[in-house]
Amino acid sequence: MEKVVILDAGHGGINPITKQYVTPGKRSPIWKDGTQYFEGVGNREIVQLAARILKGKGVNVFFTVDPSDYRDISLSERVRTANKIFKSNPDAFLISIHSNAASDPTAHGSEIWTWPGQSKSDVFATVFMQEFVKLHPLTKVRADYSDGDIDKESKFTINSVNCPSFLIESMFHTNEVECKILMSQSGKEAIANSIVNTVIRIVS
């Protein structure tokens, strides 16, 4: 198996001209200390961290959207990009990076999503959650074991790609405790290292 991964940083970033976050919603409340988390920005930072480490380990990293690009590229375009990469790199698989949100501020934990049905995606998703809980031992795993594995299933557009894929929801940015983890450098590094460790296990 070639060492190839496609990383998808969900949502958009900060427009460098207007200094505004380009994705409606997808952000935390403004906390009492005046801070706020923008999911798309955090996703890009995590992807950049993971990509730098993976490249140092000899993994060929592709992006659906370059993490330096602030635009909120459509899901259909991301899928087309991933499928084009996969066509030339048949060992590639995709990881889509997100954090979660809920109207209930006490909602917490992390979950992982694949396309319905059994495939390599389910196997790879299980590897990720195993690695994630090593670095986040107190996290609540929001799992669905009804079909024998840990991931939840839904027809999310990004998981309609031709290659194996899974979408991670790392904690809730609407939960203040978890959001502060997401906002911290150590929190971003822990998620990035979970991705790195997963990819290395899969491609080794």
N, C-alpha and C positions, 0 to 999 in steps of 0.2 A: 504494500500500500504506500503510495506517495504521501508525503507530508504536506497536505493542502487543506486549508480551512477558509471558509467565507464568513466574515463577521458582518453582522447587520446591526448598526446602532439605530435603535428605534427613534422616530420622530426627528424634529429639527433642532437647530441650535440658535445662537444669538446672531442677529444680523449685525455685521461690524459697522455698518453705516448708521442705522437707526438705534443700535444698542438694545433692540427689543427681541424678546423670545418669539420665534416665528410660529410656534404650534399652539393653537387654542387649547386651553385646558392643559393636561399633562404636566401639572405643577403642584407643589405642596401649598397648603395655606401659608400665609405669612405668620411666622411664629412670633412669640412675645419679644424675642430678642431682635426682631426685624429681619431675620433671615428667611429665605425661600429657596426651595429646590426646584429646578427645572429639569424634568425627566430627560428630555432629549439632550441637554447639555451633559448631564451625568452619564448617560449612555455613551456619548462620544468619548468622554474622558476615560471610562472603563475600557472601551475598545482600543483606544490609543495605548493604554498601559499594557493590555494583553498582547496587542500586536507587536509592540517593541520587544517583549520577552520572548514571544514565539519566534520572531525572526531571528533572535539571537540563538535560538535552539535549532535553527535550520528548517523551520516550518515556513512554507510559502503561504503568505496571508493575502487574501483578496478582500475587498469591501464591496457591499452593495451601494454604499455611499461613503466616499472618503470622509473620515471623521473631521477633517479640517473644513469640510463643506457644510455651511450652516443651513442649507436649504432643506425643507421637509419634502424629500423626494417621495413620490407616490408609491404605494405598495406594488402596483402593477409594474412600474419601472424597476423597482428593486428585484422583483421576481424575474423580469426579463434579463437583468444584469446577472443575477445568480445562475440562471439557466445557461447563459452564454459562457460563463466561467466554467460551469460543470461540463459543458460539451467538450471543452478543451482539456479538462482536468477531471477525468471520470472517478477519481478517488476523493473528490471534494465533498465536504458536507458543510451545512450552514448552521450558525448559532445566532439567534436574534436576541439582543439584549434590551431588557426593559425593567422598570420597577412598577409596582402595582398601585392601585388607588381604590378607595371605597368611600361611600358617604358616612360609614361608621368609623370614627377616628380610632376606635380600639382594634379594628381589623389588623391582623399582623401575620407574618410568616412569608414563606416563599413557595413558589410552585413552578411547574414546567409543563409545557404544552407541545403536543405533536398532532399531526394529521390523524384522523380516525383510521383504525386498522393497525395490524401488527407489521412492523418493518424494522430496518436498522435504526430508524429514528428513535424507536422506543428503547432499544439497547443503549444507544448513545445518550439519551436523556437520563437513563438510570445511572450511567457513569457520572454524568455531571452532578446529579443530586448527591451521589456518594462523596464526590470531591467537595461539594459545597458545604455539606454538614461537617466535614472535617475542619473547615475554617470558620464555620458559624455553628458551633455545637449547641447553642441555645436557641437556634431558630426553630420555629414551628414549620414542619413540612406539610404543606397543604396538598395532600396526595389524593389520588383516585385509584384504589387497588382493585376495582371491579373487574378489570380484564387481566389482572395478574401482574401489573407493573405499576410504577410509582407515578407516571405522568398522567395529566389530564388530556383529553382529546377535544379538538374543535377544528373547524375548517377555517382557521385563520389564514388570510391570503398569503402571508409570507411563508407559511408551511406548505403551500401548494407547489413549491419548487420541485424540480425533477430529482434533486439530490436529497439524501437524508438530511433532516433538519429538526431543530427544536427551538422553542421560544422560552426564554427564562423570564420570570417575574421575580426579581430579587427584592423582597421586602416591600413594604407599603410606604410610599412617600407621603401619604395622608395620615400616617401614624407618627407622632412626633419623635418617639424614641427611635424607631427604625429610620426615619428621615434623617436624624442627626448622624446615624451610622453612614447612610448614603452620602451625606454631605462631607464626611470626613475623608481625608486622604487614606487613612488606614482601611476604612470601609470600602472605598473604591478598589484599593489594592487587593483586598481579600477576595472580592468578586472577580477581579481580573485574574488572580492566581487560581481561582476555582476553574475558570475557563482554560487557562494554560494547562493545568494539571489534567483536565479532561481531554484536551486535544492530544497531549503527549501520550496518554494512555490509549487513545483510539488509534493513533498513527504508528505506535511502536509495534 
